[in-house]
Amino acid sequence: MTITCPDCHAALEPQNGIAHCDSCNKDIPLEARCPDCHQPLQVLKACGAVDYFCQNGHGLISKKRVEFVRAEA
């Protein structure tokens, strides 16, 4: 799934819960979603590590599997 800028439609890369558009110089907030049920994930931060947990029975989700989507305003 590709994340694009809502203004200029440039392709964006997610980083730490945001995607930055170099063309617009704008930060777009992202939401982490479970790849299995597509529901929002709980973000767990401890000792510099970020983990993702699905409260709908799928448990811990690897960062590599997390789906990032533009957060609803």
N, C-alpha and C positions, 0 to 999 in steps of 0.2 A: 504494500500500500504506500503510495507516494503522497507526501504532505506538500501542499503548495501554498504559496502566499495568497491570501484572499484578495489582495489589491493587484499585484502584477503577475500572479500565477507562476512565479519562479519556483523550481523544485527546492525544498528545504530539507535539512538534516536535523533530526531531533537531538538535543543535548541537554541533559539535566532538566527535563520538564519544559523546555522551551525550544523554539526553532527561530533562528535569526535570519531575516531576509537582508542580504547585503544591498540589493537594489533599492529597497525602500528604507533601509536602516531602521527596521522595525522588529520587535520581538513578538512572537506569536506564542501564547500559552498553549501547552499541550496537556492532554489527559491520557494516562496510562490505562489500557484496557486489556482484559484477559483474552488471549487468542482462542480460547475454547468457547466461552459463553459471551464474549464481547461486552461484559459489564465492567464498570470502573474498578480499578485495583487499589488496594490500600498500599500506600508507600511507607516503607519502614526504613528509617535512617538511624544508624548507630555506628559509632566509631569510624565515621567517614565512608561507610559502605551504604549503598542504597539497594534495598530488596523490595520485591513486589509480592503481595499476597492477595489471592482471590478468596473472598468471603462466601463464594457460592459453591464451595466444595472442591475447587481445583488446587488449593494449597499454594505453596510458593511457586512463583513463576520466574523463570530465568529472564534476565535482562534482554537476552537475544530473542526471546519469544514474545516479549511485550509488544502490543500494538499501540502506537501513539497516534492520537487523533486530535484535531484542533478542539480546544476546550470551548464549550458553549458559553456564550456571554450572558 
